[in-house]
Amino acid sequence: MPDATPPVMPYIDSNNPSKVQAYVSNFLADSLGHTWCETIGINTWFNSDIIPSSSPIQLNTKSLDIFFPGLAAKYGNDSLVDLHLTITDLHDFASVESTETLSGHANGLLEFWIVENGTRKESAVDLDLNDFFGQFHIDIKGMDIAINVTAASIKSLSVKSDTIGNLTNAVE
């Protein structure tokens, strides 16, 4: 359960003729995020082909060697890299009515998996993501939903493990 005190919520909005009224607070979002991570878990794969071929950065050892020196030397220049993201905690949700934005914080693990012959071989780099912040606006028109990220940052990241040597100085 998040470390917070539930807010006082109104029971009836007398200005609303509806027979059913629902109120959602930041506390509810924190509780749902924390419970979801604890019970179901949040993890997803991003395959190397998710990046358009026109992008100057690709999910391959040649492009990622800029960020992780020694990656291309160990696995070759042309090995593909898949990403595995696990969110371990969601917290500190906030909604701001005046700007119509939502925000929240997350902690997680990002793994860089080397792909050989269409099979994920091994995790070459595992990063701990500490206090990732995201702010976004959700635009709903009929059945279309668009999410626009308005801000993103990360407090810190650290190398949990790697197969190419000591990356601590390269990342921090």
ABEGO torsion letter per residue (X at the ends): XBBBBBBBBBABBAABABABBBBBBAAAAAAAAAAAAAAAEBBBBBBAAABBAABABBBBAAAAAAABBGAAAAAEAABBBBBBBBBABBBGBBBBAAAGBBBBBBBBBBBBBBBBGGBBABBABBBBBBGBBBBBBBBBBEABBBBBBABBBBABBBBABBAAEBAAAAAX
